[in-house]
Amino acid sequence: MRRKLNLLFSLFIYILTALAVLVLGFVIYFIVKEALPLFSEVSVGEFLLGTRWMPIAYTGSVSFGIFNFIAATVYVSFTAMVLAVGVGLGASVFLSCVATDRMRGILYPFVDLLAGIPSVIYGFIGLSVLVKIFLKAGVHTGSCVLAAGILLAVMLLPFLVASCSETMLKEREKYEAAADALGISRWYAVATIILPASFKNILLSMILAIGRAMGETMAVMMVMGNSNLFPRLLGKSESIASVIALEMGTAVYGSTHYHALYGAGLVLMILLFLINIIINLVRSRMVQE
């Protein structure tokens, strides 16, 4: 009976795994299928390197170039990453190496709560606070890439803090007794032992966070300005996810505009796949070492 139950459970797990793979395969197939008709009318080079996005011919001809959107997606993601890493590492060091078990038990739920807040709420906070601050600072309309980067950095913090603090806590438990026996101070041990030992996992967390940032839509869309401009720190711009969210509802089914939006989604998916490939390479090297 136990053997039959084990066989049934393993079969159930295999079915669930196969379903997950099939769903992913269907998503990829659907996006590729809807994006490919675009390239019979627009060349790949023009689509990826063009800077003019004009899906409706009000004046002149239509044009579909997403270079500015790609640049904005990468720019705001790395801006958010740069802003989040310092704060996230500092909070992780505090939680893993300074805070007591009781204090960690109190603070961790607040970190989890930040992760559970919907992105549209972050967007409303950005509109109510960040945009007004930048408007008073002299930024035209207040919407800019930096505002989106700051907001996105706050959204990435829970993930970074949770993953990095867990890694550092394990390294601290591994080396703390030896460091105390040698008379090494806490901060010297953190700087020379715990952080270097945790570096690979921290790097992995950062790469995952960049992937998370690239796919963020609502919060970024609400504070970034949504203009087809090459990204500048205090200027407006528009990410790939934002242009898809804003225009998919008005695109006529089967039109070039419709297929161009799916083409933009395909580019975003390829970027995320490249990030996953990097993650797998880092993991394989970590296992080998």
Salt bridges, closest charged atoms under 4 A:
GLU34 OE2 - LYS33 NZ 3.48
GLU34 OE1 - HIS259 ND1 3.90
ASP101 OD1 - ARG104 NH2 2.16
GLU166 OE2 - LYS170 NZ 3.80
GLU171 OE1 - LYS174 NZ 3.78
GLU176 OE2 - ARG172 NH2 3.20
GLU216 OE1 - ARG212 NH1 2.87
GLU247 OE1 - HIS257 NE2 2.72
GLU289 OE1 - LYS200 NZ 1.86
